[in-house]
């Protein structure tokens, strides 16, 4: 069995397509559309016959039978049981001997690095605003973006992680005005409280600007000075950025998130004018009530909704900066693809941005990178409303992480009072942070979800603690046997998987590559979460029903192989989700 068989779903798709081209009824438009099947009917199912028959006005049952006939005659498909079902579906069941050989071949060797090799993908995620604390609203972009970049990198892509900070704009005129008004020395501020102080000063500045036009004019003057590179204002702005990112980095360290570049909006401040000039010269942008905008009149929804790229007062905005950013990423990173991970409220902005980039790059004969907006819903409280503190303020992300670890520590101390304090704290950190991440990632990202400490820290159900415990349980088994889980146990001869639980667990392991492919297609990590939970549940059924210790050597080998493979997939899967694992709990 060669490495082509790792991804059975894709391999079967290729085989059935090739076979179909030997039947004169099918043409090159036929897609076998292999899917993971309902376990009651098989392991995989060929679904494409029905769709092809509808388009070509053929009898699906007859076409399905013709395809089944050539499949049964194929030597490549000889290890599989196949039968026709319904209007042209072909159910495929893997034989026990095939499952055994597949597990022997790929246990610990699931290499996906060729899938995306040669692709350069820029992923834009987290992207908080400087001068503000990160709050719970920043959680999803960071966690989802980190998981997606790990998945892309795991599959061989050259991934460039860019933290596009909100570090430029009118808010800094107000903040600098307030700093000067209160005579604050930003260079002597306590790093622990700097962002709280900046938030207070900004609110004071907004109040002053609303109450007195002199303060508003002063804020505008400070902004102009900053934009012109005034020495004093620029140093204040730099101090704000340095203090902000120092705080952000502490959270990134705790959440195990890293970036290759931190190129905020300020990085593009000298590049936006040329963008406007180009778009106007190409007649893509036009003046409208003093502003420079792009109309997409051939697009139904945006026909009357312009994409603003320069305000009537001549100032640039998010649209201008984002256009300059795409151009920079194409020219300097040679990006084939750019992924933006933001909340769903920005969908219109990114749709218009992508339409504008396509017209601009095509007009200049520049390769258009594939642009994707990975958007997500809102984190809600258990009351179904946007999650807030009791005082109605946004929950700071730092406080959320601290509370998660603290709650996990209380559970660990209760369950394992004999562990050392160091071990208890280590387990609490992994469980607490893992629970926060997993609770988010296990939801379909486009849905809102309710944040519940009790649910996410539970050892029952689809949670991080449940999966972490499953991993620790397997490690405990190998410790008891005094052997390494990395050792090879499939020395021949080895018995076929035979018990219902062995076969069910082996079939679930076979589906791992298909799930990775599904996540890559839709960029939805919850598919992987669901799979890992189902795998851990299958393992629990297997472990409870099949004795391992004390069995004959042949039985011991095959069951240890299943334990080893399950451990490898669970640990790999959680790593791809950005979740640390434990050998003891």
N, C-alpha and C positions, 0 to 999 in steps of 0.2 A: 504494500500500500504506500503510494507516494504522498508528498505533502499536498497535492491537489485535493485530496480527500478531507483535509481539515475542515473546510467549509462545505459540508454536505449539501446544503441548500443551493449554493452556487454551482457546485459540481453536478448535481442532478439537473439543474436548469440547463446547463451546457449540454449534457448528454441527451436530454429529451428534445432540445432544440435541434441538435445534429440529427437525431433519429427522424424527427418530423420532416426534415428536408429531403428524406429519401421516400416520402409518401407524396404522390403527385397532388393530393388535395391541399396540402399545406403550402404556404409560401413564406417568404422571409419575414413577413410581418407577424408571424406567430410567436407568441411569448408563452412558454410553458407555465410561468407564474407559480413556481414552487412555493408552497407555504408549509410551515410547521402545522401538523394536523392535530385534531382532537385525539388524545391518546386512545379513545375507544375505537377509533377506526384505523389508526396507524401512526407512523412517525412523521411522514411528509405526505403532501397531497399535490397532484398536478391539477391546477385550476384553470389553465389558459384555454382549454378546448371550448368551454362554453362561450366565452367572450368571442373567440375567433369564429365560432359557428354562427353566432348572432350577426356579426358583421358581414359574413359571407353567405348567409341564408342556407346553412347546411344543418343536417341532423347531428346534434352534439353527441348523442349516444353512439352513432355509427362512427364518427370521427374518433371518439374516445377509444372504441374497440380497435380501430386500425392502429392507433398509436400504442395501445397496450400489446397488440400482437407483435409489433416490431421490438417493443421493449423487452418482452419475454424471450425473444430470440437473441437479444444482445448479451454478449459475454460480460460486458462491464456491469450489467444490472443483475447478473446471476445470483449475487448474494441476497437479493431483496425479494420479499413476497409482494406481489402486486395484484390488485383487483379493481374492476370497474365499479363505480358507484354513481347513482343518480344520473344527471344529464351530462355525462362525459368526464366526471372526475375520476382520477386514478389514485387510489390509496396505496401508499408504499410502507411496508413494515420491514425494519431492519432485523436480520437474523441474529440470534445470540452469538454465533461465531464471528459475525461481522463486528458486533459491538465489542467483543473481546479484543479483536485485532485493532480496532480503532482506538480503544483505550490504551493498549500497549504502545501503539505508535505515537500517540499525542499526549500522554500523561506528562505534564511538566514541560511540554514542547509546543504549546499553542503560540506559534509565531505568526503575528499579523502584520509584520513590518513591511511587507511588499504591497499591501493593499493601497496605500496612498503615497508610496515612494515617488519622489519627483515633484510633488505638489508643495508649493509654498503658501501657507495659510496664515494670515494675520488675524488674530482674535483680540477684539477690543472689549474689555470687561472691567468691572468694578467702577472705575472712573468717578470717584467722589469729588465734591467741590472742596477746595482748600478753604481754610478759615472756619470750617465747620466740623463738628464731631461726626463720625460715621454713626448712623443709627440703623435700626432694624430694616429700614427701606433699602439699605445698601447690601443687605445679606444675600439676596437672591442672585444679583448679577455676579457677585464674587464667587459664590458656591457653584452656580450653574456654569459660569465661564471656566472656572478651574477644572471642573469635571470634563467639559467638552474638550478643552485643550489637551488634557491627559489622554483622552480617547484618541484624538487625532494623532498625537505624538506616538502613542502605542501602535497605531496602524501605519506608521512610517512617514507621516507628513513632516515637512520642515515647518514647525509652528513658531510664529513670532508673537509673543504676548506683549500687548501694549496697553498700559494704563493711561488712558486719555483724560487727564485731570481737568476739572473745571477750575482753572486758575487765572482767568482773565475776564475782564468785563466791567460793567458799570458799578457792580457791588464794591469793587476795590476803591473807587473814588469816595464812596460813602464811608467805608471803613477807615481809609487813611485820614479823611476829614475828622472822624470821631477820635482817632488816635491822637491827632495833633491838638484837637480841642481839649482833650483831657490830659494832654502832656504825658502820654504813656511812653515809657522806654521799652520798645518791643524787643530790644536786644538783651534786656535784663529779665525778661519774663520767665516764670517758672514753667519748664516744659510740661509738667503734670497738669497745669491749669490753663495753659496758653489758649487752647481752642475754646474753652468755656469763656475766657475773657474776650476773645475775638467775637464770639457770638453775642455777648453782652454789648460790646462796643458797636457792633453793626446795628443791633436793635436800637441803641441810643441814637446812632447816626440817622437811621430812618425816621425816628420820631422827630429829631431836630430838623431834618429836611422838610418834613411835612408841616411843621409848625412855623417855620421861618424861612422865607425865600432866600435870605442871605446865606443860610447854611446849605440850602440846595445848590445855590450858585457856587459856594465854596467846594462842595463835593464834585461838581462838574469841573471846576478848575483843577482840583487834585487829580482827577481822572485824566484830563488833558496832559498835565505835567507827567504823569506816569507813562502815558502812551507815547510821549515825546522823548522818553528816556531820562527824565530829570533824576539826578543822582540821589537826592534824599528820598524821594518817593520810591525809586526803584529798589533802594536798599531796604526800605520798610516792607515793600511787596515781597522781596526775596526772603526776609525774616519770617513773614507770614507763611510762605510756602515751605520753608525749612521746618518750622515748628509743626506745621500740619502734617507733613509727610513723616516726620519722626513718630507721630502718634499713629498714623496709618500703618507704618511698618510694624509696629508692635502687634497690631491686630492681624496683619498678614502673616507674621511669624507664628502666632498662636494658631491660625487657621491653615498653616502650611501652604500659603499662596505666594508665588514669586512671579516677577515680570522680567522680560528682557529689556523693555524700554518704558520710560515714564515720560511721554511726550504730551504735555498738556496743551490746552488751547493757546497758551502764551507762545509756544514753540512756533506756531503758524502765523503769528501776528504780522510778520513782514512778508507773508506769502499770499495774503488774502486779496490785496489790490490787483495783483496780476490775474487772479482767478476771475474777478469781476470784468477786467478789461478784455480777457479772452472770450468770455461768454457773450459780452456785448458785441465784440468784433465779429463773432461767428453768428450773430443774430439769434442766439439761443435765449439770451436775457434781453429784457426791454424795460424802459422806464414806465412806471405806473404811479401816478400821484406823487412823484418825486422820489419814489423808491425804485430800486433795481430788483426785478422779479423774473421768474421763469414760469410761463404758462405751459401746461401740457394739455393743449386743447383737444388732442385726439384721445384723451383719457377721460372716460365718463365722469368719474367722481372729482377729478382735479381740473375739469374744464374751466371752472370759474374760481378755483381756489389757487392763487399764485404761490409759488415757492419763493419766499423772501430771501434775498442774498445780500442786500445792502439797504439799510434804513434810509428814510428820507433826509435824515441829518448827516448822512455819509458814513455812519458807523456800520461795521460788519456785525454779523450775528452767528448763531450756531450753524446756519446753512452755509455761510461763506467758509467758516473754519472747517466744517466737515468735508466740503469740496476740496479744499487745499490739502486736507489730510489724506483723502483718497488718492490724489495725485502724487503726494509724497510717498505713499505706500507702494504705488505702482512703480514709480521711478527709482526708489531707493531700496525697497524690499523685494521688488519684482514679484509682487503678490499675485498668485493665480486666483485667490479667493480671500474675501474679507468678511469676517463674522462679527456682528455687533450684538452684544448681550445687554439689553435694557428692558425697562418695563413697557407694558403694552400701550401706555399713553403716548408713546412716541412713534406709533406705527405709521401715521400719516407723514410725519417728518421723514422717516427713512424711505417710505415708498417714493416720495417726491425726490429725495436725494438720489436714489438709485436710478430713477427715470432721467434725471438731469445728467448724472455721470455718464449714462449710456449715450445720450445725444452728444455730449461734449467729447467723449473719447472717440466715438465713431466719426465725428466731424474732423477730428485731428488724426484719424487713422492710428489710434493707440489701442492696443489690446484691452478689452473691457474685462476687468476681473469679475468673477462671480461674487455678487454682494448678497449677503443673507442677514436678515434681522431675526435673531433668536429672542423673542419677547416673552415676558412672563407676567403672571397676575400678581395680586397683592397678598401680603401676609396679614391675616385677620386675627383679632382676638377671639376668644371662645364665645363672645357675644355676637360674632358675625360682623363686627365693625373693624375698621382699620386699627391695628394694635397700637395702643398708647399706654403711657403710665397712668396712674390714678389721677394725676393732676392734668391729664389731657395732653401731655407732651410726648414727642417721639421717644421711644426707648433707645438709649445709646447702645451701640453694638458691643462696646466694651463691657457694659453692665450685663448684657444678655449672656455673653460668654462666661463671665464670672458666675452668674447665677446657675448656668447649666452645669459647670464644674462643681459648684457647691452642692447642688441637689444630687448629682451623681456620687459625690463623696459620702453623703449621708446614707445612700443606698449601699455603697461598698462597705462602709464601716459596719452597717447592720448585718450584711450577709457574710462578711469576712473579717470579724473582729480580731482574728489571730494574725493577720498580715501585718507587716511592718508599716509604719506611717508613710515611708517613702513609697512602698508598693501601693498602698491605698490611694495616695495622691496621684501616682502615675496612672493607675486604672481609672480613677475619677476623671482625669484630664482627657484620656482617650475616649471614654464613654460619653462624657458630657459634651465635648465638641463634636464627636461622631454623631451623637443623637441629634444635635442641632442641624448638622449638614444633611443627615439622612432623612430627617423629617421633611426637609425642603425638597431634596432630590427625588424622593419617592412619590411626589405629587406630579401629575401632568403639569409641566411648567406653565401652560397657558391658562390654568385654573387658579383662582384664589384658593388659599387654604387657611384653615384655622390652626393657630399655634397653641399646642397643649403640652405642658410639661409632663403631665401624668402619662399621656399616650406615647410621647416620644422616648421616655425613659423606661417604658415597660419592657420586661423580658419576654412578653408574649406578643405575637403578631408581627407585622412587617415593620420592624424597628432595627436600629443599629445595635442595641444591646442584645437582641435575639441572635443576630448574625455574628456578633463578636463572641457570644457564648458558644455558638456552634463551632467556630474556629478553635476556641480554647478547648472545647471538648475533644476535638480530633487530636490536638497537640497532646492532651493528657493521655490519650490512648497510646500514642507513640512513646511517650515518656514511661508509661507503665510497661511497655514491651522492651524498653531500653534500646530503642533503635531510632534512627533519624528519619523524619518524614521525607527527606530528600533522597533516600536510598532507593534503588530500583528493586521492585519486588516481583516483576513480571517475568522472571527467568522461566523458560519453557521446561517441561510442559506446565500449562496452567489450565484449570478447569474453565469451562464456559460459564457465563452468568446464567443462573438457572432459576433462583427463587424469584417470585414476583417483585420483591423489593430490590433485588440486585438489578433486574432488568429495567425497572422503572427509573432507578437512579442512573444507570448507564445511559438510558435514552435522554434523560434530562441533561446530562453532561454533553451529549452529542449536539444539543441545541445551543451551546454557548456561542460558537461562531456566528450563528444566525442572529442571535440577539445583538452581538457587537455590530453586525451589519445593519440591523434595524435602528440602533442608536445613531450610527453614522448617517443613515438616510434622513432621519427626522430631527436629529440633534435634540433628543428627548431622553435624558438620563433615567427617567422613571422606568423605562423598559428594562434596563439592567437591574434596577432595584427589585422590580417584580420577579425577575428571573432568579436573582440571588435568594430571595425569600422562598420561592418555590423549591429551589435546589436544597436549601437548608432544611426545609420541611421534608423533602424526599429522603434526605440523609437521615433525619431523625427517625423516620419510619423504618428505614433500612437497618439502622443501628439497634433499634429496639427489638426488631424481629429476627435478626441474624447474629448469631454468636460469632465472635472473632477469636477471643482468647481460648486456647485449648483445642482449637480445631486442627484437623489434619493439614499438612503443609500446603497441598494444592488449594484447599478451601481458604486457608489463611492468606495465601498469596493474592488470590483474586479479590478478596474482601479488603485487604490492605491497599491494593491498587485503587479500588473505588474510594477508600478513605483519602488516599494521597491525592487523587485527581480532584476530589471534592474540595479538599483543603486548598489546592493550587488555584482553583477557579474562584472560590470565595475570597481568598486573599487578593488575587489579581483584580477581581471585580471591585472590592472595596477600595483598593489603591486607585483604580480608575475614577472612583467617586470622590477621591481626595480624603479617604478615611483611613486612619492608622489602625492597625490590628494588634491583638495581644495574644501571647501564648498561654497566659494564665489569667484567670479572673476570680 
